[in-house]
Amino acid sequence: MSSADALSAHKAAFQSSTHTFFTLVTAIANQLHTQAYALETAGIIPAKEHRLQREPNAADLAEMAKFTGGGASANSHVSTDPKASITNSGLGELDVGWLNARASDVGKGMEAEVLGRVRMVLEGMDGEGKEQEKREDADESMQDA
C-alpha cells in the first residue's frame, strides 16, 4: 500500500468518525431538549431562564471605567433585577431527594428491560440452533438412505 493510499484511507476513516461523532452529538442534544421540555411541562424546572444579577464590585467598576472613560457613566448601564431569583441553587422546584428515591426503581426497571431483551435474543438464537440441528439431522438421514 502506497503512502497516498494510506493517507486517503486515514482521511476517509477520519471523515467517517467525525460524521458519526456529530450525528451522535446531535441525537444526544435532541434527547436532552426533549427531556428538558418534559421537566418544564411537569413543572419540575422553570420554563423561563432566571438569571442571577449582582451588584458590580470594585473590580467590575474598574474594568468598566477602562472602556467608558470612568465617571458616572461607568455604572449607568449596569442594572439589577429585583425580580430575578434563583431558587434551590438554580434547580428550581427540582427535588433531588425525589430523584434519589426513584433511582433504585428506575435501575430495577431498566435491568428487567435489558434482561427481557437478552432473553428474546437468546431464545431467537436457540430457535436458530434447533433449526440448524434439524437440518443437519435431515442431511444425515438423506445421506444414510
C-alpha positions in Angstrom: 0.0 0.0 0.0 1.5 3.3 -1.0 1.6 6.3 1.3 -1.0 8.1 -0.8 -3.4 5.2 -0.4 -2.7 5.1 3.4 -3.3 8.9 3.6 -6.6 8.7 1.7 -7.7 5.7 3.9 -6.9 7.8 7.1 -8.8 10.7 5.7 -11.8 8.6 4.9 -11.7 7.0 8.4 -11.4 10.4 10.0 -14.3 11.8 8.0 -16.5 8.8 8.8 -15.6 9.1 12.5 -16.3 12.8 12.5 -19.6 12.3 10.8 -20.6 9.6 13.4 -19.5 11.8 16.3 -21.5 14.8 15.2 -24.5 12.7 14.4 -24.4 11.2 17.9 -23.9 14.7 19.5 -27.0 15.9 17.6 -29.0 12.9 18.7 -27.9 13.5 22.4 -28.8 17.2 22.2 -32.2 16.4 20.8 -32.8 13.9 23.6 -31.7 16.4 26.2 -34.0 19.1 24.8 -36.9 16.6 24.9 -36.1 15.7 28.5 -35.8 19.4 29.5 -39.2 20.1 27.8 -40.7 17.2 29.7 -39.3 18.6 33.0 -40.7 22.0 32.1 -44.1 20.6 31.3 -44.2 18.7 34.6 -43.4 21.9 36.4 -40.2 20.5 37.9 -37.9 23.1 36.4 -39.0 26.6 35.4 -39.7 27.2 31.7 -38.2 30.6 31.8 -34.5 31.0 32.4 -33.8 33.1 35.5 -30.6 35.0 35.7 -28.9 36.0 38.9 -27.8 39.6 38.7 -25.4 41.1 41.2 -24.2 44.5 42.1 -20.9 45.3 40.4 -17.9 45.1 42.7 -14.9 47.4 42.6 -13.1 45.2 40.1 -16.1 45.3 37.8 -16.3 49.1 38.1 -12.6 49.5 37.4 -12.9 47.3 34.3 -15.9 49.3 33.0 -14.1 52.5 33.7 -11.3 51.5 31.3 -13.8 51.3 28.4 -16.1 54.1 29.3 -13.6 56.6 30.4 -14.7 56.5 34.1 -17.2 58.8 35.7 -20.8 58.2 36.4 -21.5 56.6 33.0 -19.3 53.6 34.0 -22.1 52.5 36.4 -25.1 53.7 34.4 -25.7 50.7 32.2 -25.4 48.1 35.0 -28.9 47.2 36.3 -30.1 44.8 38.8 -33.3 42.9 38.5 -35.0 42.6 41.9 -37.4 40.0 40.5 -34.6 37.7 39.3 -34.5 34.9 41.7 -32.6 31.7 41.8 -34.2 29.0 44.0 -32.7 25.8 45.2 -29.2 26.7 43.8 -30.7 27.1 40.3 -32.6 23.8 40.3 -36.0 25.5 40.7 -38.6 23.1 42.1 -36.5 20.0 41.3 -36.3 17.9 44.5 -33.0 15.9 44.4 -34.4 13.6 47.1 -37.3 12.7 44.8 -34.8 11.7 42.1 -32.7 9.7 44.6 -35.7 7.9 45.8 -36.6 6.9 42.3 -33.1 5.8 41.4 -33.5 2.2 42.5 -36.9 1.9 40.9 -35.5 3.1 37.6 -32.5 0.8 37.9 -34.7 -2.2 38.5 -37.0 -1.3 35.6 -34.0 -0.9 33.3 -32.5 -4.2 34.5 -35.7 -6.0 33.8 -36.0 -4.5 30.4 -32.4 -5.4 29.5 -32.9 -9.0 30.8 -36.1 -9.2 28.7 -34.2 -8.2 25.6 -31.4 -10.6 26.3 -33.9 -13.4 26.8 -35.5 -12.6 23.4 -32.2 -12.6 21.7 -31.1 -15.9 23.3 -34.4 -17.5 22.5 -34.0 -16.4 18.9 -30.5 -17.8 18.8 -31.8 -21.1 20.5 -34.6 -21.3 17.8 -32.0 -20.9 15.1 -29.8 -23.5 16.7 -32.6 -26.0 16.9 -33.5 -25.4 13.2 -29.8 -25.9 12.3 -29.8 -29.3 14.2 -33.0 -30.4 12.4 -31.4 -29.5 9.1 -28.2 -31.5 10.0 -30.3 -34.5 11.1 -32.2 -34.3 7.9 -29.0 -34.1 5.9 -27.6 -37.1 7.8 -30.7 -39.2 7.2 -30.6 -38.4 3.5 -27.0 -39.5 3.3 -27.9 -42.7 5.1 -30.6 -43.5 2.6 
